[in-house]
Amino acid sequence: MKQKVIFEIITLFPDVVRPYLEESIIGRAIRNGLIDVRIHDLRRFTHDRHHKVDDRPYGGGPGMVLKPEPLIRAINSLHLGGKSSAKVIMLSAAGKNFSDAVAHRLASKYKRIVLIAGHYEGVDERVSRILKPEVLSVGPYVLTGGELPSLIVVDAVSRKIKDVLGRQESLEEKRYGVGVPTYTRPADLKYNGREYSVPKVLLSGDHKAVERWRLEHKTK
């Protein structure tokens, strides 16, 4: 039996992350023991009375930078050691592009995936030098925090884990690519005086013809 994949999310805002993990396919996968998502509040790894996790950047400039010590303590508390089955990932707009291929690699190679949700003007560079995380970006834009990117990684990787979707046939991106047109009832839809109909081939019952149509319309 394949061991479940454990996701460890280190965040300043645990309550932002939790609701998404309780619903739909991801929530079901957690309840069925196929994945485990553990949320770690970064402020718990501070030693000062105010639980300070950030400070002003050296050299001046606006914003605040996440301090290195709390993050390093948080990672060390997970006792990853030198395990090849564990991967530390930092979410940053400056990282390499997170893709379906990356999601597949993470799902097939690692049993524990640690996600650092960055904030503010970034993370002290010494965290990367010490922990050597893989730095990933979910798109060419800047978000206010790494919580949404962390959830995107959890979702995309979880889809690649056996039985999470119920049927592997649900992995349409594996069969055709992303973006193949899909339709459901009704077959004919009227809107603003126009009629929009489902392609006849999809109503034909000819499975080979349907397969050809989908291959012709798959994302290049």
C-alpha positions as CSV (number, residue, x, y, z in Angstrom):
1,M,0.0,0.0,0.0
2,K,1.4,3.4,-1.0
3,Q,2.2,5.7,1.9
4,K,0.1,8.9,1.9
5,V,1.7,12.2,1.0
6,I,2.0,14.7,3.9
7,F,1.9,18.4,3.2
8,E,3.3,20.8,5.8
9,I,2.3,24.4,5.3
10,I,4.2,27.1,7.3
11,T,2.1,30.2,7.3
12,L,1.3,33.4,9.3
13,F,-2.4,32.9,8.6
14,P,-3.6,29.3,9.4
15,D,-7.2,30.3,9.4
16,V,-6.9,31.4,5.7
17,V,-5.8,28.0,4.7
18,R,-8.0,25.7,6.7
19,P,-11.5,26.2,5.0
20,Y,-10.3,25.2,1.6
21,L,-8.8,22.0,2.9
22,E,-12.1,20.9,4.5
23,E,-14.2,20.9,1.3
24,S,-14.6,19.0,-2.0
25,I,-12.1,16.5,-3.3
26,I,-9.2,17.7,-1.1
27,G,-11.3,17.4,2.0
28,R,-12.4,13.9,1.0
29,A,-8.8,12.9,0.3
30,I,-7.8,14.0,3.8
31,R,-10.7,12.2,5.4
32,N,-9.9,9.0,3.5
33,G,-6.3,9.1,4.6
34,L,-4.9,9.5,1.1
35,I,-3.1,12.8,2.0
36,D,-2.4,14.7,5.2
37,V,-2.1,18.5,5.4
38,R,-0.5,19.9,8.5
39,I,-0.7,23.6,9.2
40,H,2.1,25.3,11.2
41,D,1.6,28.9,12.6
42,L,5.0,30.6,12.1
43,R,4.4,32.8,15.1
44,R,4.7,29.7,17.3
45,F,8.4,29.6,16.5
46,T,9.3,33.0,17.8
47,H,10.9,33.6,21.2
48,D,9.9,37.2,21.9
49,R,6.8,38.3,23.8
50,H,5.3,40.0,20.7
51,H,5.8,36.9,18.4
52,K,7.6,39.1,15.9
53,V,8.3,37.3,12.6
54,D,9.4,40.3,10.4
55,D,11.6,43.3,10.5
56,R,12.8,46.2,8.3
57,P,15.1,45.5,5.4
58,Y,18.7,46.3,5.7
59,G,19.7,49.0,3.2
60,G,16.3,50.8,3.7
61,G,13.2,50.6,1.5
62,P,9.5,50.0,2.2
63,G,7.8,47.0,3.7
64,M,9.0,44.3,6.0
65,V,11.0,41.1,5.5
66,L,10.4,37.7,7.2
67,K,13.1,37.0,9.7
68,P,15.2,33.9,9.3
69,E,15.2,32.4,12.8
70,P,11.4,31.5,13.1
71,L,11.4,29.9,9.6
72,I,14.5,27.8,10.4
73,R,13.1,26.7,13.7
74,A,9.8,25.8,12.0
75,I,11.6,23.6,9.4
76,N,13.9,22.0,12.1
77,S,10.8,21.1,14.2
78,L,9.6,18.8,11.3
79,H,12.8,16.6,11.7
80,L,13.2,16.2,8.0
81,G,16.9,15.5,8.3
82,G,18.5,14.5,5.0
83,K,15.5,12.4,3.9
84,S,15.3,12.2,0.1
85,S,11.6,11.6,0.4
86,A,11.0,15.2,1.8
87,K,11.0,18.4,-0.2
88,V,11.0,22.0,1.1
89,I,9.4,24.5,-1.2
90,M,9.3,28.3,-0.9
91,L,6.5,30.1,-2.8
92,S,7.8,33.3,-4.4
93,A,6.9,35.3,-7.5
94,A,10.7,35.1,-8.3
95,G,10.6,31.3,-8.4
96,K,10.5,28.9,-11.4
97,N,7.1,28.2,-13.0
98,F,5.0,25.6,-11.2
99,S,3.6,23.4,-13.9
100,D,1.7,20.1,-14.3
101,A,5.0,18.4,-14.9
102,V,6.3,19.7,-11.6
103,A,3.2,18.6,-9.8
104,H,3.6,15.1,-11.2
105,R,7.3,15.0,-10.1
106,L,6.4,16.1,-6.6
107,A,3.6,13.5,-6.2
108,S,5.7,10.6,-7.5
109,K,9.0,11.4,-5.7
110,Y,8.2,12.8,-2.3
111,K,6.3,11.6,0.8
112,R,6.5,15.0,2.6
113,I,6.2,18.3,1.0
114,V,6.9,21.4,3.1
115,L,5.4,24.7,1.8
116,I,6.7,28.0,3.0
117,A,4.1,30.7,2.5
118,G,6.1,33.9,2.2
119,H,4.8,37.4,3.0
120,Y,5.5,41.1,2.9
121,E,8.6,42.1,0.9
122,G,10.0,38.6,1.0
123,V,12.0,36.2,3.1
124,D,15.5,36.9,4.5
125,E,17.9,35.5,1.8
126,R,19.8,33.4,4.4
127,V,16.8,31.1,4.6
128,S,17.4,30.0,1.0
129,R,21.2,29.7,1.7
130,I,20.7,27.5,4.7
131,L,17.6,25.4,3.9
132,K,18.1,25.3,0.1
133,P,14.4,25.1,-0.8
134,E,13.0,24.7,-4.3
135,V,11.5,28.1,-5.1
136,L,8.3,28.0,-7.1
137,S,6.0,30.6,-8.6
138,V,2.3,30.0,-9.5
139,G,2.3,32.8,-12.1
140,P,3.9,36.0,-13.4
141,Y,2.3,38.2,-10.8
142,V,2.7,39.2,-7.1
143,L,0.2,38.1,-4.4
144,T,-0.1,39.5,-0.9
145,G,0.9,36.2,0.6
146,G,1.9,32.6,-0.1
147,E,-1.3,31.0,1.2
148,L,-3.1,30.8,-2.1
149,P,0.0,29.4,-3.9
150,S,0.5,26.8,-1.2
151,L,-3.1,25.6,-1.7
152,I,-2.6,25.5,-5.5
153,V,0.4,23.2,-5.0
154,V,-1.5,21.0,-2.6
155,D,-4.4,20.7,-5.0
156,A,-2.4,20.1,-8.1
157,V,-0.1,17.6,-6.5
158,S,-3.0,15.7,-4.8
159,R,-4.7,15.2,-8.1
160,K,-1.7,13.1,-9.2
161,I,-2.0,10.7,-6.1
162,K,-3.8,7.4,-6.8
163,D,-7.5,7.3,-5.7
164,V,-7.7,11.0,-4.8
165,L,-10.0,11.7,-7.8
166,G,-11.7,8.3,-7.5
167,R,-11.1,7.5,-11.1
168,Q,-7.8,8.1,-12.9
169,E,-9.8,8.7,-16.0
170,S,-10.7,12.0,-14.4
171,L,-7.2,13.2,-15.2
172,E,-8.3,14.7,-18.5
173,E,-5.0,16.7,-18.7
174,K,-3.2,13.3,-19.0
175,R,-5.3,12.1,-21.9
176,Y,-5.9,15.2,-24.0
177,G,-4.3,18.2,-22.3
178,V,-6.0,21.1,-20.6
179,G,-8.8,23.0,-22.3
180,V,-10.7,20.3,-24.4
181,P,-14.2,21.7,-24.9
182,T,-16.8,19.9,-22.7
183,Y,-20.6,20.0,-22.8
184,T,-23.6,18.7,-20.7
185,R,-27.4,18.9,-20.8
186,P,-29.3,20.5,-22.4
187,A,-28.2,19.6,-25.9
188,D,-29.7,22.8,-27.3
189,L,-29.5,26.1,-25.4
190,K,-31.3,29.3,-26.4
191,Y,-29.9,32.6,-25.2
192,N,-30.7,36.1,-26.5
193,G,-32.5,34.8,-29.5
194,R,-29.6,32.5,-30.6
195,E,-29.3,28.7,-30.3
196,Y,-26.1,27.1,-29.0
197,S,-26.0,23.4,-29.6
198,V,-23.7,20.6,-28.5
199,P,-21.5,19.2,-31.4
200,K,-23.4,16.3,-33.0
201,V,-20.5,14.0,-32.7
202,L,-20.8,14.1,-28.9
203,L,-24.4,13.0,-29.2
204,S,-23.7,10.2,-31.7
205,G,-22.7,7.4,-29.2
206,D,-19.8,6.7,-31.5
207,H,-16.9,6.4,-29.0
208,K,-14.2,6.3,-31.6
209,A,-15.6,9.4,-33.3
210,V,-15.8,11.2,-29.9
211,E,-12.2,10.2,-29.2
212,R,-11.0,11.6,-32.6
213,W,-13.0,14.9,-32.0
214,R,-11.4,15.3,-28.5
215,L,-7.9,14.7,-29.9
216,E,-8.5,17.2,-32.6
217,H,-9.6,19.8,-30.1
218,K,-7.0,19.1,-27.4
219,T,-4.6,21.9,-26.3
220,K,-1.5,21.9,-28.4
